[in-house]
């Protein structure tokens, strides 16, 4: 059994009280989102984990699974400003970031450039069908996602905190799409797959959406609460054996890494980078707190490995020809990489 030796000091009593308040806020948040979104508990939890960790999400699913409604409802329950951009082939970068317009000063009669902010100047941005616009326009999000600012000409404008990008894409209709470059996908903390509801859930969806029920969403958290949560998350200790496992798992995805397995060399063309380690640890810290724990365990890593890695691995032609998905590769790696203790599911 590996010795549990935290890398960081434990949470203080004040931090533990904040952590308990965060758990209460999470349950209230999921209850509010559940007024509109039927089922999808794992999807909702992973989106909330990304928000509390200060990261962005890529939601992938076929049309009609309420991805847009989920993001909009979440923004209302979090009392955050919300804007939606429908990505299309003719969308230009200025349509996202904003542009400078010439305006005449009423007093002096002189003309000057005035910056007109685009829809990216919000706290929660929904990039709907992000893969339907060319790379030039997709790249308009890069600076905002990484540095939370926008540069127009010689001027730089900071975005209001907290700031999140939640993007959607359709996995089945690829005609007329522009796949996101690897560098941009790596900026998303999670790629969350949204699946079909069960029969009972779909029955409930029909009942809610075809009747006369009027549901209102109440704000249960705000931007200040989220920023507090992001600061608290950083204090959650991570035992050395968990950090070692995250490092071993991510490094095991790289076919050119010394000691890479034959399986990875055969199935993976390109593995995950260091940002995957960072995001897996941050997500694990949030998940630990939401389950009433004050330290990260291997269960947190097992639960978040797929959404953290699935958009960072590039399968080989052999893998695709054999019908092996990225999620299957991740599942195999979780079994192959030794963890030091048996896996347990919470």
C-alpha positions in Angstrom: 0.0 0.0 0.0 1.4 3.4 -1.0 2.0 5.8 1.8 -0.3 8.8 1.7 2.0 11.8 2.0 0.3 15.1 1.1 2.4 17.5 -1.1 0.6 20.4 0.5 -0.7 21.3 4.0 -4.2 20.3 4.9 -7.1 22.8 4.7 -7.6 25.1 7.7 -10.8 25.0 9.7 -12.0 28.1 7.9 -11.3 26.5 4.5 -13.2 23.4 5.6 -16.2 25.6 6.4 -15.9 27.1 3.0 -15.7 23.7 1.5 -18.9 22.6 3.2 -20.6 25.8 1.9 -19.3 24.9 -1.6 -20.9 21.4 -1.3 -24.2 23.0 -0.3 -24.0 25.4 -3.2 -23.3 22.6 -5.6 -26.4 20.6 -4.5 -28.5 23.8 -4.8 -27.0 24.4 -8.2 -27.7 20.9 -9.5 -31.3 21.2 -8.2 -31.8 24.4 -10.1 -30.3 23.0 -13.3 -32.5 19.9 -12.8 -35.6 22.0 -13.2 -34.8 22.2 -16.9 -32.3 19.4 -17.6 -33.6 15.9 -17.1 -30.9 13.3 -16.1 -27.4 14.0 -17.4 -26.1 14.1 -13.8 -22.6 13.2 -14.7 -22.5 15.8 -17.5 -23.8 18.5 -15.2 -21.3 17.5 -12.5 -18.4 17.6 -14.9 -19.4 21.0 -16.3 -19.6 22.4 -12.7 -16.2 20.8 -11.8 -14.7 22.6 -14.8 -16.3 25.9 -13.7 -15.1 25.6 -10.1 -11.6 24.7 -11.4 -11.6 27.8 -13.7 -11.6 25.8 -16.9 -13.4 25.6 -20.2 -15.6 22.8 -21.6 -16.2 21.2 -25.0 -19.6 19.5 -25.1 -20.0 16.9 -27.8 -23.3 15.4 -28.7 -25.9 15.0 -31.4 -28.5 17.8 -31.9 -31.5 18.0 -29.5 -29.8 16.9 -26.3 -30.2 20.3 -24.5 -26.5 21.3 -24.6 -27.4 24.9 -25.2 -30.2 24.9 -22.6 -27.8 23.3 -20.1 -25.3 26.2 -20.5 -27.9 28.9 -20.4 -29.6 27.4 -17.3 -26.2 27.1 -15.6 -25.4 30.8 -16.2 -28.8 31.8 -14.7 -28.3 29.6 -11.6 -24.7 31.1 -11.2 -26.0 34.6 -11.8 -23.4 35.2 -14.6 -23.7 37.3 -17.7 -24.3 35.0 -20.7 -23.8 35.4 -24.5 -24.3 32.8 -27.2 -22.4 32.8 -30.6 -23.7 30.6 -33.4 -20.5 29.7 -35.3 -21.0 29.6 -39.1 -18.7 29.5 -42.0 -19.0 33.2 -42.7 -18.3 34.3 -39.1 -15.3 36.6 -38.8 -13.0 37.2 -35.8 -14.3 40.7 -35.3 -17.8 39.2 -34.9 -16.5 37.6 -31.7 -14.0 40.0 -30.2 -15.4 43.3 -31.4 -14.0 46.0 -33.6 -13.0 49.6 -33.7 -15.5 52.0 -35.4 -15.1 55.6 -36.5 -17.2 58.0 -34.4 -17.4 61.8 -34.6 -17.0 63.8 -31.4 -20.1 66.0 -31.1 -18.1 68.8 -29.4 -14.9 69.0 -31.5 -16.2 67.5 -34.8 -13.1 65.3 -34.9 -13.4 61.6 -35.8 -11.8 59.0 -33.5 -11.8 55.2 -33.2 -14.1 53.8 -30.6 -13.9 50.1 -29.6 -17.2 48.3 -29.9 -17.0 45.1 -27.7 -18.1 41.8 -29.2 -20.1 39.0 -27.5 -16.9 37.6 -26.0 -17.1 40.3 -23.4 -19.3 38.2 -21.0 -18.7 35.8 -18.1 -20.1 32.6 -19.7 -19.8 32.3 -23.4 -21.5 29.6 -25.4 -19.6 28.8 -28.6 -22.4 26.9 -30.4 -21.1 24.4 -33.1 -17.6 25.8 -32.8 -16.3 23.5 -35.5 -18.5 25.1 -38.2 -16.3 28.2 -38.6 -12.9 28.4 -40.2 -9.7 28.2 -38.1 -9.1 31.9 -38.4 -12.3 32.6 -36.5 -11.8 29.7 -34.1 -8.4 31.2 -33.2 -10.1 34.4 -32.1 -10.9 32.6 -28.8 -7.4 31.5 -28.0 -6.1 34.6 -26.2 -9.4 34.9 -24.3 -9.4 31.3 -23.2 -5.8 31.3 -22.0 -5.2 34.8 -20.7 -8.8 36.1 -20.2 -8.1 39.2 -22.3 -8.6 40.4 -25.9 -6.2 42.4 -28.0 -7.5 44.7 -30.7 -4.9 46.6 -32.6 -2.5 48.0 -30.0 -5.0 47.9 -27.1 -5.6 45.0 -24.8 -8.9 44.6 -22.9 -9.4 42.4 -19.9 -12.5 40.2 -19.6 -14.8 40.2 -16.6 -14.0 37.5 -14.1 -14.9 34.7 -13.9 -14.8 33.9 -17.6 -15.7 30.5 -19.2 -16.1 29.2 -22.7 -18.5 26.3 -23.1 -18.4 25.1 -26.7 -20.5 22.5 -28.5 -20.0 20.4 -31.5 -21.8 17.7 -33.4 -19.9 14.4 -33.7 -21.8 12.9 -36.6 -22.3 15.6 -39.1 -18.8 16.4 -40.4 -19.7 17.9 -43.8 -18.8 21.6 -43.9 -16.9 21.5 -40.6 -13.5 22.6 -39.6 -12.1 20.3 -36.8 -10.5 22.2 -34.0 -6.7 22.2 -34.1 -5.0 20.3 -31.3 -3.6 23.4 -29.7 -7.1 24.8 -29.2 -8.6 21.6 -28.0 -5.9 21.4 -25.4 -7.2 24.6 -23.8 -10.4 22.9 -22.9 -10.2 21.4 -19.4 -12.8 18.7 -20.3 -14.4 17.2 -23.4 -17.8 16.0 -22.2 -19.8 13.5 -24.2 -23.5 14.1 -24.0 -25.5 11.0 -24.6 -29.1 10.1 -25.2 -31.5 10.1 -22.2 -33.0 6.9 -20.9 -36.6 6.0 -21.8 -37.9 7.2 -18.4 -35.9 10.5 -18.7 -37.2 11.0 -22.2 -40.7 10.5 -21.0 -40.1 13.2 -18.3 -38.7 15.5 -21.0 -41.9 15.1 -23.0 -44.0 15.8 -19.9 -42.1 19.0 -19.1 -41.7 20.4 -22.6 -45.2 19.8 -24.0 -47.2 20.9 -21.0 -47.9 24.3 -19.5 -45.5 24.2 -16.6 -43.6 27.5 -16.1 -40.3 26.9 -14.4 -38.1 29.7 -13.1 -34.4 29.4 -12.3 -33.1 31.0 -9.1 -29.6 32.2 -8.7 -27.8 30.2 -6.0 -24.2 31.3 -6.5 -22.5 34.3 -8.1 -19.2 35.2 -9.6 -17.7 36.1 -6.3 -18.6 32.6 -4.9 -17.0 31.0 -8.0 -13.8 33.0 -7.6 -13.7 32.0 -3.9 -14.2 28.4 -4.9 -11.3 28.6 -7.4 -9.0 29.9 -4.7 -10.1 27.2 -2.3 -9.5 24.5 -4.8 -5.9 25.4 -5.1 -5.4 24.6 -1.4 -6.7 21.0 -1.5 -3.8 18.7 -0.9 -2.8 15.9 -3.3 -1.0 12.8 -2.0 2.3 12.0 -3.7 1.0 8.6 -4.9 -1.9 10.4 -6.7 0.4 12.9 -8.4 2.7 10.0 -9.4 -0.2 8.1 -10.9 -1.4 11.2 -12.9 2.1 11.7 -14.3 2.5 8.0 -15.2 -1.0 7.9 -16.8 -0.5 11.0 -18.9 3.1 10.1 -19.9 1.9 6.6 -20.9 -0.3 8.2 -23.6 2.8 9.4 -25.5 4.1 6.9 -28.1 7.5 8.5 -28.3 8.1 8.4 -24.6 10.9 6.1 -23.5 9.4 2.9 -22.3 6.1 3.5 -24.2 4.1 0.3 -24.5 3.6 -1.5 -27.8 -0.2 -0.9 -27.4 0.3 2.9 -27.2 2.7 2.9 -30.2 0.1 0.9 -32.2 -3.0 2.9 -31.1 -1.9 6.5 -30.4 -0.4 8.8 -32.9 0.0 11.8 -30.5 -0.4 11.8 -26.7 -1.4 14.3 -24.1 0.8 17.2 -22.9 1.6 18.6 -19.5 -1.7 20.6 -19.4 -3.5 17.3 -19.1 -1.8 16.6 -15.8 -2.7 20.1 -14.5 -6.3 19.8 -15.5 -6.7 16.3 -14.1 -5.3 17.4 -10.7 -7.5 20.5 -10.6 -10.6 18.6 -11.6 -9.7 16.0 -9.0 -9.5 18.6 -6.3 -12.9 19.9 -7.1 -14.4 16.4 -7.2 -12.9 15.6 -3.9 -14.4 18.6 -2.2 -17.8 18.0 -3.7 -17.7 14.5 -2.2 -16.9 15.8 1.3 -13.2 14.9 1.2 -10.3 17.3 1.8 -7.8 15.5 -0.3 -7.6 14.0 -3.8 -7.8 10.2 -4.2 -7.3 7.8 -7.1 -11.0 7.5 -7.6 -11.1 11.2 -8.6 -8.5 10.5 -11.2 -10.2 7.4 -12.5 -13.5 9.3 -12.8 -12.1 12.3 -14.7 -9.5 10.6 -16.9 -11.8 10.2 -19.9 -13.1 13.8 -20.1 -9.6 15.1 -19.5 -7.8 13.0 -22.1 -10.3 12.2 -24.8 -9.7 15.4 -26.7 -5.9 15.3 -26.3 -5.2 11.9 -27.8 -4.9 11.4 -31.5 -5.6 7.7 -32.5 -3.6 6.1 -35.3 -5.0 4.9 -38.6 -4.8 1.3 -37.3 -6.9 2.2 -34.2 -9.6 3.9 -36.4 -9.5 1.0 -38.9 -10.2 -1.4 -36.1 -13.0 0.7 -34.7 -11.2 1.4 -31.4 -12.3 4.7 -29.9 -10.3 7.1 -27.8 -12.4 6.2 -24.7 -11.5 2.5 -25.2 -7.8 3.4 -25.3 -8.1 5.5 -22.1 -10.0 2.6 -20.4 -7.2 0.2 -21.4 -4.5 2.6 -20.1 -6.3 2.9 -16.8 -6.0 -0.9 -16.4 -2.4 -1.0 -17.6 -0.8 1.8 -15.6 -0.1 0.6 -12.1 -1.8 2.7 -9.4 -0.3 1.3 -6.3 -3.7 0.4 -4.8 -6.9 -1.2 -6.1 -9.4 1.1 -7.8 -12.6 1.9 -5.9 -15.7 3.6 -7.3 -17.5 6.2 -5.2 
